[in-house]
Structure formats: C-alpha cells, structure tokens
C-alpha cells in the first residue's frame, strides 16, 4: 500500500495504520506498526483479528477492485 503522508514525525505510519484499519473494518487503535517505523517496509499488529481473517478480508478487497 502507498500513502501520501510525508515520513515526518510518524505521519506516514499513522496514515498506513488508518488506511489498513479502514480497509479491515477495525478501529484505528487496533492497528499498530511494530517494526519498520523508519523504513518503507512495515510489520503491523492488528488486535482482534486472526491472521486468516486478515488474509480473507484483504483478499476480498483485492477481488472487489475494478
């Protein structure tokens, strides 16, 4: 995913978390960047969803794209 927020003072990380939360249908507070705060590659934690549910929701998003 790409965001337009600048990588200044965590703005890009917050934008990634917000976009992912919205895409997954969870609260923004449920998504945290746990690795890669200063780099392009991120590892995130989503509280309240298992890995299989996250994969299923993301797959549906990809399938629904025009």
Secondary structure, DSSP 8 states (H G I E B T S, - for coil): ----S-SSTTHHHHHHHHHHHHHHTS-GGGEEEEE-TTSS--EEEETT--HHHHHHHHHHHHHH--
